[in-house]
């Protein structure tokens, strides 16, 4: 068939195997405007969930916060594409010591993974919180440094994410810069849109930091959205050098010109439970 077209036409042809993926991944300007509001709503729910409006230290369990989030989404007439999660890191305790559904105590570091679905579009957000101890008015400096380190890793992935590059190329470049800056981290970012883990290139998996064959080879396009999902692990001096995992996830929009921006904003300070 291609031979019948002649060399002047066949030279202009290229494989279209990835076209269906790009069609599903492509998002329009109207969707982009709505998505900022949807991401802001997800932020607002997390801000309230990680506050004294929902959490009473010594009484509230992590599952109570999870189900408050689910109820809030339901009350708004919206949905979510996965069960939210809330976890705790505690000074002097391992994950096993803390348990699966602990009572939240003062001094705990909180983490959530939460998403909202509306008009078939999905958000995906991971934030960090801190429960102030009696007499504390702010987060200990070591924990602030841990969050700043995951923010720096966000910067790196954000800067490497651009149209025309494959997920594996972005992952490799990001990890090289991460290691050069001495960050102990993991990158596992993904497209988002009509599906929570959407059409397009994977930028690592938590257990595939060398690259993701197939899914990671696809290239980023303009008018596509991503969840920049990652973690950085840091020793905290105030916790006797105990390592704290700062895991963050924020949605970004790539516009028609190829410019990348946060869909709403990103977390640079802990949510506080007073």
N, C-alpha and C positions, 0 to 999 in steps of 0.2 A: 504494500500500500504506500509506504513512504517513498519507495523507489519511483513509483508512478508520478509523484508530485514534482520530482526533479530536485537537483542539489540546492537550487536557490531557495526552495521552501523547506526542505529537510534540515537545512542549516539553522532555521529559525525555530525548530521544534525542540522542546525539552520535556523531560518526564513530568507527569502531573500527579504522581502518586501522593504527594503531600498536600495537594490542593483541597481535598475534602476537609483535612484537619484545619487548614487556614480559614476556610469558609465558616466553620463552626467557631473558631477562635476569634474571628473579627467582631469588634464591637463598634456601635455607632455613637455619634456625638450626643444624641438624646439619652442613650443608655449611660454614657459617661457622666452627664450632668446628674442623673438620678442616683448613680452609684456613689457619688460623694455624700449625698444625704443618707443613703443606706449604711455606708461605712461609719458615718457620724453617729447614727443610731446605735450601731453595735458598740461603739466607743462609750456612748452614754450609759448603756446597760451595764457594761463592765465597770465603769466609774461608780455607779450606784451599788452594784454587787460587791465591789471591793471597798466598802465604806461602812461606817457605823450605822447607816440606815438598814443594813442587812446583817452585818456581822457583829455579834456580841462576844468578845474574847472570853474563852472559858465555857462557852455555852453552844455556839453555832458550829455545826459540823460542815465539812467541805460539801457533802451531799446536799445540805440545806441551801447552799449558795447555788449549786447546780440547778436545783429544782426551782429556786426563785427565778433564775434566768429563763428556764423553760416556761414558767408561768407568765413572766413578763412578755416574752415573745408571743405567747398564746393570747394574752389580753389585748395585744396590739393587732391581732388578726393576721399575724405573719407566721412563718415557719422557720425551721432550721434543718440543715442537711446532715447533721450529726449530733450526737448527744454531747453537750458541753462537758468539759472536765475542769476540776479545780484540785490543785495539789499543794502540798506544804513541804518546805524545807525548814529544818529546825536546828538550831545550834546544838552541837553535841549528840545529834541523833542521825542514824542512817535512815534510808527510805523504809527499810523493814521495821525499824523501831517506830517510825511515825505511823505506819499502818495505812490501810486503804481508805478509810473514812474517818480521819482524826477530828477531834474537837480542835478548833483553831485557838491558839494561845498567843499571848503577847510575845513579841519578838520573832514571830513566824514570818518567813518569806512565802508569799502566795504566788501561784501561777494559774492562769486559765487559758483554755482553748475554746473559742466560741465563734459561732457563725450565725448569720441571719439570712433568710431567703425571702425575696419579694420580687414579683414580676419576672420570675424564673431566674433571677440573678442572685448570686451567692457572695457573702463575705466570709473571711477567715482571719481571725485575729487572736494573737497570743500576747498577753500582757502580764506584767509583774506587779505584785502588791506587797506591802509591808504593814505589819501590825505593831504599832508603837508600844514600847514598854512604858510602864509607869515612869513619869518624869521625862521621857523623851519627847522632843518636839520635831525631830527630823530623823531621817534614815541614817544609819552609821555610814561613815565615809567609805569603808571597804565595800559595802553593798552598792553604794552609788558608783564606785569604780567598776564593779562587775557589770552593772547595767550599761555604763559608758562603753565598756568593751564590746558588748553585743551591739550597741549602737554603731560602733566603728565598723564592725563586720557588716552591718546593714549598709553603711556608706559604700563599702567596697563592692558588694553585690549590686547595689543600685548603680554605681558608676560603670560596672562591667556589663550591665544589662542593656542591650541595644539591638535594634533590628538588623538582620543579616548574620547574626552570630548564633551558633548552635548552643543548646543547653550545656553540652559537655565542654565547649570552649569557654563559656562563661564560668562554669564550675572550676575548671583548671586555673584560669586567670585569677579568680577570686581566692582560691585556696593558696596559690603561690604568694599572693599579697598578704593573706592572713598569716601564713607561716613566717613571712619576712618581718611582720610586725609583732611576732611572738604571741599571737592569739591562739588559745586552745579552743578551737571551735569546730562546728559541723554545719554544712550548708545543705538544705533539702527543700529548695523552693520549687514552686509549681505554677502553671497557668491557672486562672480562675475565670469564671464567667457563667455560662449556662450550666456548668457543672462545678462543684466545689474543687475537685481536681480536674481542671478543664483541658480542652484540646490544646496541643502545643508541646514545646520541649520541656522536659523535666530538667531542673538544674540540681542534680544530685538527689540521692535518697540517703536517709540516715545511715544505712548499711552499704551504700554504694558511693563512697566518696572518690573513687577512681573514675567515675563516670557511669552513665546509664546507657548501654547499647540500645539502639533503636529509638526509644523515646527521647533520649538525650541528644540524638543526632539531628533532630528537626530544628529548624531555624526560627528565631523570633521574627515577628512581623510588626509593622505599625498597626495601631488600633487594636492592641491586644492588652490584656490585663494579667498581672502576676501577683501571687502572694509570696513576698520575700520572707521565707521561713528559715530560721537558723537558731543556733545557740552558741554561747561562749561560756566556758567554765573558768572560774577564777578563785584563787585562795583569798579568804577574807580575814584580815588581821584581827578584827574584833571578835571573830569566831575561832581564834587560835589557829588560823591557817586552814580551817575547814573549807573545802571547795564548794562553791555555790554555782549552780547552773542557771544562767540568765537566758531563757528561751523566749524569743520574740517572733511575731509574725504580723506583718502589715501589708495591706493591699496597695499595689501601684498600678497606674494607668500609663500606657504608652499611647500618645496621641498620633494624629495623622502625619505629623512631621517627624515622628520618631523620638520626640522628647518624652522623658520619663518623669513622672511626678507621683507623690503620694496621693492616693485616692482622697484621703482627708488630711491626715497628719500622722506622725509617728510618736510613740511613747519615748520620752527622754527622762521621765521622772516617775518614781514609784507611785502607784495609787496608795493612799494612806488610810488605814483604819485607826481611828484615834481612841 
